[in-house]
């Protein structure tokens, strides 16, 4: 009889891990998933640009200057007869690389500083917080322009300038998350067991500040792409004739009435990428927050 009852009892469902719950919450947000699909498409376009682009992005043709979109040139040509579609495709490399590398630089500076400030406290926290407050007092883009002008006009220098200018935001997020994680009982238990502070910080605190840092990183990539386009527009980023969405907009401003397609397509590319990263960032914020449903 007992065997029959045991056989009839329904199986106990396996509890899902936090990672599975976060993935499930993210996949239930179609707008965020759509943004992720667009980002993957742009990454694929940038990775396979030499295979996808129909023309050499820097090859000029004096017989095809400012031609309207056609079958031969789907997005038209620019003031030097270069194919706009090919330049938009290759420009995705500069913009995406600038966004990702800049955020990695910012996280590499801001996360350790925020972890140190939040975990050590005292004068360490006070000094680091005042430095961050001083940097945040200057508008982000103004600080990036000043640093890029000091370092020199180049895409690498632009990425460094954007990364340093973005680092205070990561420091603030990491510090707040560290203070929250350090107050938990498991951290106190790890301290009571005699673990050295560095082990408690890296083994028990750091893994718990990854979700807010990840969300901040996704949103920061969108801001970094806009910053790179702004620096390239001002001549402080990717240098001609190498394609960049910002430099394409700079060149297009002289021909807005005669050839509006020169500004429409790179501007649309910036809009789609930035919007997609913001949508993914919002989706990650909702998915990684257990209080949201």
C-alpha positions as CSV (number, residue, x, y, z in Angstrom):
1,X,0.0,0.0,0.0
2,X,2.8,2.4,0.9
3,X,4.6,1.6,-2.3
4,X,1.5,2.4,-4.3
5,X,1.1,5.8,-2.5
6,X,4.8,6.6,-3.1
7,X,4.4,5.7,-6.8
8,X,1.3,7.9,-7.1
9,X,2.9,10.9,-5.4
10,X,3.9,13.6,-7.9
11,X,7.6,14.3,-8.2
12,X,8.9,17.3,-6.3
13,X,9.9,20.0,-8.8
14,X,13.6,21.0,-8.8
15,X,14.2,24.4,-7.4
16,X,15.5,26.8,-10.1
17,X,18.8,28.5,-9.5
18,X,19.1,32.3,-9.3
19,X,20.7,32.3,-12.7
20,X,17.8,30.3,-14.2
21,X,15.3,32.6,-12.6
22,X,17.1,35.7,-13.9
23,X,17.2,34.2,-17.4
24,X,13.5,33.3,-17.3
25,X,12.6,36.9,-16.2
26,X,14.7,38.4,-18.9
27,X,13.2,36.1,-21.6
28,X,9.7,37.2,-20.5
29,X,10.5,40.7,-21.5
30,X,10.1,40.8,-25.3
31,X,11.3,44.3,-25.7
32,X,14.6,43.5,-24.0
33,X,15.0,40.3,-26.1
34,X,14.4,42.3,-29.2
35,X,17.1,44.8,-28.1
36,X,19.5,41.9,-27.6
37,X,18.7,40.5,-31.1
38,X,19.5,43.9,-32.6
39,X,22.8,44.1,-30.7
40,X,23.8,40.6,-31.8
41,X,23.0,41.6,-35.4
42,X,25.2,44.7,-35.2
43,X,28.0,42.6,-33.6
44,X,27.7,40.1,-36.5
45,X,27.8,43.0,-39.0
46,X,30.9,44.5,-37.4
47,X,32.6,41.1,-37.2
48,X,32.0,40.2,-40.8
49,X,32.2,43.6,-42.3
50,X,34.8,42.7,-45.0
51,X,32.4,40.0,-46.2
52,X,29.2,42.0,-46.0
53,X,30.3,45.4,-47.2
54,X,29.7,45.7,-51.0
55,X,32.5,48.2,-51.5
56,X,35.7,49.4,-50.0
57,X,34.7,51.9,-47.4
58,X,37.5,54.4,-48.2
59,X,37.6,54.0,-52.0
60,X,36.6,57.2,-53.7
61,X,34.8,57.6,-57.0
62,X,34.6,61.0,-58.5
63,X,31.9,59.9,-60.9
64,X,29.5,58.9,-58.0
65,X,29.6,62.0,-55.8
66,X,26.5,62.4,-53.5
67,X,24.4,59.9,-55.5
68,X,21.0,59.2,-54.0
69,X,20.2,55.6,-52.8
70,X,19.9,53.2,-55.7
71,X,20.3,49.6,-56.6
72,X,24.0,50.1,-57.0
73,X,24.4,52.0,-53.7
74,X,21.6,51.1,-51.3
75,X,22.4,54.0,-49.0
76,X,23.8,56.4,-51.6
77,X,27.3,57.8,-51.7
78,X,29.0,60.6,-49.8
79,X,30.8,63.8,-50.9
80,X,33.8,61.8,-52.1
81,X,31.8,59.1,-53.9
82,X,32.3,56.5,-51.2
83,X,29.5,54.0,-50.5
84,X,27.6,55.0,-47.4
85,X,26.4,51.4,-46.7
86,X,29.9,50.1,-46.6
87,X,31.0,53.0,-44.3
88,X,28.1,52.4,-42.0
89,X,29.0,48.7,-41.8
90,X,32.7,49.4,-41.1
91,X,31.7,52.2,-38.7
92,X,29.9,49.7,-36.5
93,X,33.4,48.3,-35.6
94,X,34.6,51.6,-34.3
95,X,31.4,52.4,-32.3
96,X,30.9,49.0,-30.8
97,X,34.6,48.6,-29.9
98,X,34.7,52.1,-28.4
99,X,31.6,51.3,-26.3
100,X,32.8,47.9,-25.0
101,X,36.5,48.9,-24.4
102,X,35.6,52.2,-22.7
103,X,33.2,50.4,-20.3
104,X,35.9,47.7,-19.6
105,X,38.3,50.5,-18.7
106,X,35.7,52.3,-16.6
107,X,34.8,49.0,-14.7
108,X,38.5,48.2,-14.3
109,X,39.0,51.5,-12.5
110,X,35.7,52.0,-10.8
111,X,34.8,48.6,-9.5
112,X,38.0,48.0,-7.5
113,X,37.8,51.6,-6.1
114,X,34.2,51.2,-5.1
115,X,34.9,47.8,-3.5
116,X,37.8,49.2,-1.6
117,X,35.8,52.3,-0.5
118,X,32.8,50.4,0.6
119,X,34.6,47.6,2.4
120,X,37.4,49.5,4.0
121,X,35.4,52.6,5.0
122,X,37.0,55.3,7.2
123,X,39.4,57.7,5.5
124,X,39.8,55.5,2.5
125,X,36.1,55.8,1.7
126,X,36.1,59.5,2.4
127,X,39.1,60.3,0.1
128,X,37.8,58.1,-2.8
129,X,34.3,59.5,-2.5
130,X,35.5,63.1,-2.6
131,X,37.6,62.3,-5.7
132,X,34.5,60.8,-7.4
133,X,32.4,63.8,-6.3
134,X,34.9,66.1,-7.9
135,X,34.8,64.2,-11.2
136,X,31.0,64.0,-11.2
137,X,30.8,67.7,-10.7
138,X,32.1,68.1,-14.3
139,X,29.6,66.9,-17.0
140,X,30.5,63.6,-18.4
141,X,30.9,64.7,-22.0
142,X,32.8,67.8,-21.2
143,X,35.3,65.8,-19.2
144,X,35.6,63.2,-22.0
145,X,36.2,66.0,-24.5
146,X,38.9,67.6,-22.3
147,X,40.7,64.3,-21.8
148,X,40.5,63.4,-25.5
149,X,41.8,66.8,-26.5
150,X,44.7,66.5,-24.0
151,X,45.6,62.9,-25.2
152,X,45.2,63.7,-28.9
153,X,42.8,62.9,-31.7
154,X,42.7,59.2,-32.0
155,X,40.2,56.4,-31.4
156,X,42.4,54.7,-28.7
157,X,42.7,58.0,-26.8
158,X,39.0,58.6,-27.2
159,X,38.3,55.2,-25.6
160,X,40.6,56.0,-22.7
161,X,39.0,59.4,-22.2
162,X,35.5,57.9,-22.2
163,X,36.6,55.1,-19.9
164,X,38.1,57.5,-17.3
165,X,35.1,59.8,-17.5
166,X,32.7,56.9,-16.9
167,X,34.7,55.3,-14.0
168,X,33.1,57.4,-11.3
169,X,29.7,56.0,-12.1
170,X,31.0,52.5,-11.6
171,X,32.7,53.5,-8.4
172,X,29.4,54.8,-7.0
173,X,27.5,51.7,-8.0
174,X,30.1,49.3,-6.7
175,X,30.5,51.2,-3.4
176,X,26.7,51.2,-2.8
177,X,26.5,47.5,-3.6
178,X,29.5,46.7,-1.4
179,X,27.9,48.5,1.6
180,X,24.7,46.5,1.1
181,X,26.5,43.2,0.7
182,X,28.9,43.8,3.6
183,X,26.0,44.2,6.0
184,X,24.7,40.6,5.4
185,X,25.1,37.9,8.0
186,X,27.3,35.6,5.8
187,X,29.9,38.3,5.5
188,X,29.9,38.7,9.3
189,X,30.2,35.0,9.6
190,X,33.2,34.9,7.2
191,X,34.9,37.6,9.3
192,X,34.2,35.7,12.5
193,X,35.8,32.6,11.1
194,X,39.1,34.5,10.8
195,X,39.2,35.1,7.0
196,X,41.5,37.9,6.0
197,X,39.7,41.1,4.7
198,X,40.9,40.6,1.1
199,X,39.4,37.1,1.1
200,X,36.1,38.3,2.5
201,X,36.0,41.1,-0.1
202,X,36.8,39.0,-3.2
203,X,35.1,35.7,-2.1
204,X,32.0,36.9,-0.4
205,X,31.3,40.5,-1.4
206,X,32.5,40.8,-5.0
207,X,30.2,38.1,-6.5
208,X,27.2,39.9,-5.0
209,X,28.0,43.3,-6.6
210,X,28.2,41.8,-10.1
211,X,24.5,42.2,-11.0
212,X,24.3,46.0,-10.4
213,X,27.7,46.5,-12.1
214,X,26.5,44.4,-15.1
215,X,23.4,46.5,-15.5
216,X,25.4,49.7,-15.2
217,X,27.9,48.4,-17.8
218,X,25.1,47.7,-20.3
219,X,23.7,51.2,-19.9
220,X,27.2,52.7,-19.9
221,X,27.9,51.1,-23.3
222,X,25.1,53.1,-24.8
223,X,26.4,56.3,-23.3
224,X,29.9,55.4,-24.5
225,X,28.7,54.9,-28.1
226,X,27.1,58.3,-28.0
227,X,30.3,59.8,-26.5
228,X,32.5,58.2,-29.2
229,X,30.2,59.6,-31.9
230,X,30.3,63.0,-30.3
231,X,34.1,62.9,-30.1
232,X,34.4,61.7,-33.7
233,X,32.0,64.5,-34.7
234,X,34.3,67.0,-33.1
235,X,37.4,65.4,-34.8
236,X,38.7,63.9,-31.5
237,X,37.9,60.2,-32.2
238,X,38.3,58.0,-35.3
239,X,40.3,60.0,-37.9
240,X,39.3,60.2,-41.6
241,X,39.3,58.4,-43.9
242,X,38.5,55.5,-41.5
243,X,34.7,55.3,-41.2
244,X,33.0,56.2,-38.0
245,X,29.3,57.1,-37.5
246,X,30.2,60.4,-35.7
247,X,32.7,61.5,-38.4
248,X,30.1,60.6,-41.0
249,X,27.6,62.9,-39.3
250,X,30.2,65.7,-39.2
251,X,30.8,65.4,-42.9
252,X,27.1,65.2,-43.6
253,X,26.2,68.5,-41.9
254,X,27.3,70.5,-44.9
255,X,25.0,68.6,-47.3
256,X,21.8,68.2,-45.3
257,X,19.7,69.9,-47.9
258,X,21.3,68.3,-50.9
259,X,22.0,64.8,-49.6
260,X,20.1,64.1,-46.4
261,X,20.8,60.4,-46.6
262,X,24.4,61.1,-45.5
263,X,23.1,61.9,-42.0
264,X,20.0,59.7,-41.9
265,X,21.7,56.3,-42.1
266,X,24.6,56.8,-39.6
267,X,22.2,58.6,-37.3
268,X,19.7,55.7,-37.6
269,X,22.5,53.2,-36.8
270,X,23.5,55.2,-33.6
271,X,19.8,55.4,-32.6
272,X,19.2,51.7,-33.0
273,X,22.3,50.5,-31.2
274,X,21.9,52.9,-28.3
275,X,18.2,52.1,-27.9
276,X,18.9,48.4,-28.0
277,X,21.6,48.6,-25.2
278,X,19.2,50.7,-23.1
279,X,16.4,48.2,-23.6
280,X,18.7,45.3,-22.6
281,X,20.0,47.2,-19.6
282,X,16.4,47.8,-18.4
283,X,15.6,44.1,-19.0
284,X,18.7,43.0,-17.0
285,X,17.8,45.4,-14.2
286,X,14.4,43.8,-13.9
287,X,15.7,40.3,-14.3
288,X,18.5,40.5,-11.8
289,X,16.3,42.2,-9.1
290,X,14.5,39.5,-7.2
291,X,12.0,42.0,-5.9
292,X,10.7,42.6,-9.5
293,X,8.3,40.3,-11.1
